[in-house]
Amino acid sequence: MNFFSLIRKKKFADYIREGLIATFLLIVTLLLGMVGFMLIEGYTLIEGFYMSVITFSTVGYTEVRPLSDAGRIFSSVLILVNIGVFAYVLSVLTSYVIEGNFREMWQDYNIEQKIQLLQDHIIICGYGKYGAEVANHFINQKIPFVVVEMDHEVTNDMRLYKDFLFAEGDATNDDLLEEVGIKRASALITTLPDDADNVYVVLSARQLNPHMKIISRANSPKAERKLLKAGANRAITPEKIGGFYMATLVGKPDLVEFFQMVSNEQASHINFEEINISDMDTGRTMQTIKELKIRQKTGASIVGIKKKDGQYLINPSPDTPIQPGMHLIVLGSKQQMDSFKKYWEKMMQNHL
């Protein structure tokens, strides 16, 4: 059973602590009995250990030697103490069996620890047909993400995939969103089937992380407007996108195939990257595209620019200055893009 649903009230650390306490009491009781028999009856170390074990286990074997009155009183007290200790140990073991499988709890504990280490990851709320498609895309692109899904059967299937991070529970729960690191996340995508739930998730996410990017599914134009008002950066109507896609396939099939390749939906040597310039030092003089020598140094090309006011420049002139607030759209092969990233990081470090 999942860590985030089954053990939300009782953390895995509580189970570990109870197990350690039970083990400690068991050892202390055995040592107490062993030392008591050695001091009262003069038993050897082995004899004292043997008497302590048979007393605790209540198996009824014969004593090493007949006990004195003091020894009988000590044995009686030890048996009463052992009954309490044994009952506690049994309750701990029973809780492991009844409240959940220990292996699953350990797996879920590891998942939670990995989630706590994530930074700038993406949260996917809902693992239906749209959420699964988004997750598959992120897996192919090696983008870190966490799935929030309340269907127990679905989360059980997720266990079969190695390093698949997920949390079982209601995505509209603020506490759960905080557990999956919403304050450290770079974006959230909610694909829940109910528009009201998506609005609630968007409202909560925007409040918990005002700077993150939020993308939401919308089932109608009316819901799309509400989601944007609630704080979503984009509200996507899958049916509208699907209809546009099918219509475009009729008149411009090669164009659709090209965009599938450049968006990494198909195996291709072509790559697109979006670079945010908003963090650059505004006090420095910005260089033009030509002066940056990106194409000469890396082979990649700047094919588009989104200006701070939201307008786009397609195939910008080499004399276009690069300014803070811009988003660069860069096109190139995988090798060219890798070279561009290194070159760009080096330039950014020089500006710091």
Long-range contacts (C-beta under 8 A, 24 or more apart in sequence): 1-99, 1-100, 1-101, 1-104, 1-105, 1-152, 2-104, 2-108, 2-152, 2-155, 2-167, 2-168, 3-105, 3-108, 3-109, 3-111, 3-112, 3-167, 3-168, 4-108, 4-112, 4-167, 4-168, 4-169, 4-176, 4-179, 5-150, 5-152, 5-168, 5-169, 6-99, 6-100, 7-99, 7-100, 7-105, 7-108, 8-169, 10-99, 12-105, 12-106, 12-108, 12-109, 12-112, 15-95, 15-96, 15-102, 15-105, 18-92, 18-95, 19-92, 21-88, 21-92, 22-88, 22-89, 22-92, 22-93, 25-85, 25-88, 25-89, 26-56, 26-85, 26-89, 29-56, 29-78, 29-81, 29-82, 29-85, 30-56, 32-78, 32-81, 33-78, 36-74, 36-78, 37-71, 37-74, 40-68, 40-70, 40-71, 40-74, 41-65, 41-67, 41-68, 41-71, 52-78, 55-79, 55-82, 56-82, 56-85, 56-86, 58-82, 104-159, 107-159, 111-165, 111-166, 111-167, 112-179, 114-163, 114-165, 115-146, 115-165, 115-167, 115-179, 115-180, 115-181, 116-181, 118-144, 118-146, 118-165, 118-181, 118-184, 118-185, 119-181, 119-184, 120-144, 120-184, 120-185, 120-186, 121-145, 121-146, 121-181, 121-184, 121-185, 121-186, 122-146, 122-185, 122-186, 122-187, 122-188, 122-189, 123-148, 123-177, 123-180, 123-181, 123-182, 123-185, 123-187, 123-188, 123-189, 123-205, 124-148, 124-188, 124-189, 124-190, 124-191, 125-171, 125-188, 125-189, 125-190, 125-191, 125-192, 125-201, 126-171, 126-190, 126-191, 126-192, 126-193, 126-217, 127-151, 127-154, 127-158, 127-166, 128-191, 128-192, 128-193, 130-191, 130-217, 130-238, 131-189, 131-191, 134-189, 134-191, 137-264, 137-265, 140-264, 141-264, 146-180, 146-181, 148-176, 148-177, 148-180, 171-197, 171-201, 172-197, 172-200, 172-201, 172-204, 174-204, 174-208, 177-201, 177-204, 177-205, 177-208, 178-208, 182-208, 182-209, 182-212, 183-208, 183-209, 185-209, 185-212, 186-212, 186-213, 187-212, 187-213, 187-214, 187-215, 188-212, 188-213, 188-214, 188-215, 189-214, 189-215, 189-216, 190-214, 190-215, 190-216, 190-217, 191-217, 192-217, 193-219, 195-219, 195-220, 195-223, 195-226, 195-227, 198-223, 198-227, 199-223, 199-226, 199-227, 199-230, 202-227, 202-230, 202-231, 202-232, 203-230, 203-231, 205-231, 206-230, 206-231, 206-232, 262-331, 269-333, 269-334, 270-331, 270-332, 270-333, 271-331, 271-332, 271-333, 271-334, 271-336, 271-337, 272-329, 272-330, 272-331, 273-329, 273-330, 273-337, 273-340, 273-341, 274-327, 274-328, 274-329, 274-330, 275-327, 275-328, 275-330, 275-344, 276-327, 277-322, 277-323, 277-324, 277-325, 277-326, 277-327, 277-328, 278-324, 278-325, 278-326, 279-324, 280-324, 280-348, 280-351, 281-324, 281-351, 281-352, 282-324, 284-351, 286-321, 286-322, 286-323, 286-324, 287-321, 287-322, 288-318, 288-319, 288-320, 288-321, 288-322, 289-316, 289-317, 289-318, 289-319, 289-320, 289-322, 290-318, 290-319, 292-322, 292-347, 294-330, 294-340, 294-343, 294-344, 297-339, 297-343, 298-332, 298-336, 298-339, 298-340, 298-343, 299-332, 299-333, 299-335, 299-336, 299-339, 299-340, 300-330, 300-331, 300-332, 300-336, 300-337, 300-339, 300-340, 301-330, 301-331, 301-332, 302-328, 302-329, 302-330, 302-331, 303-329, 303-330, 303-331, 304-328, 304-329, 305-329
